[in-house]
Amino acid sequence: MEDFTTLTNEELKNRLAYLKEELQDVENERSFIFKQSGMHVSSSKISMQMEEFDTEIKRLKSQIDACCEAMTSGQA
């Protein structure tokens, strides 16, 4: 996990914006892949992909929470 305590308030704001954008991208990609009905891919491969998306979403949300916490704790 990234150490947000060393970043300035401005750096935290920029990092938070980046993380939120990344989260939105991953969620959009997951949604797009999940809704594909014309693709002929095995269900196990789709299941693995969904797990990867879910893991990445969880990681990004955790980083967003940590970044917000660093911003509100006054450590920046």
N, C-alpha and C positions, 0 to 999 in steps of 0.2 A: 504494500500500500504506500502511496505517495505521502511524503511528509509535508503537510501544508503549513506547518508552524514557522517555516523559514521564509515564507513568501510575504511580500508586502500586501496591503489591502488591495491595491490596484492589480497586482499579479493574481491575487485570489479571485477577484471579479472576472478577470480574463480567463482564468482556468475554469471557473464555474461556467461561464458562457460556452467554452469549448466542450466541457463534459456534457452539458445539456444538449448541445448540438449533436455530439457523438451518440448520445442516448436516443435522440429522435431518429437519427439515421439507422441505428440498429433496429429500433422498433418498427420503422417503416419497411426495412428490408425483410424482417421476420414476417410482417403482415403480408408483404408482397409474395414471398415464397409460400406462405401458408395458404394463400388464396389461389395459387396456380392450379387450375383443374386440367389444363392441357398437357402438363408435364408427365412423362412416363418415368417416374423414379420410384424405386422400391420404398416401401413404407419405413423400413429400418433406416435407410439413408435420410429420409425426411425427419424421422424421429431424432436421429443423431444431430442433424442440423438445428432442429428446434431446441435441443438441449444446449448446443453451443450458443445459440442466440440468447437463451434464458440465462446462461452463465455470464455472458458478456453484459447483459442488461443488469443483472444483480451486482456485478463488479462496478459498473458505472454509477448505479444508484448509491452504492456504498461510498464511492469516491465523492459524489455530489454531497452526500450527507456530511462527510468529513470536512469537505471544503467549506460548507455552510457553517459548521461548528467552529472551524478556525476563524471564520469571519466574525462570528458573534461573540467569540470568547475574548476578543480584543488582543489576541496574540500577534496580530499583524501590525 
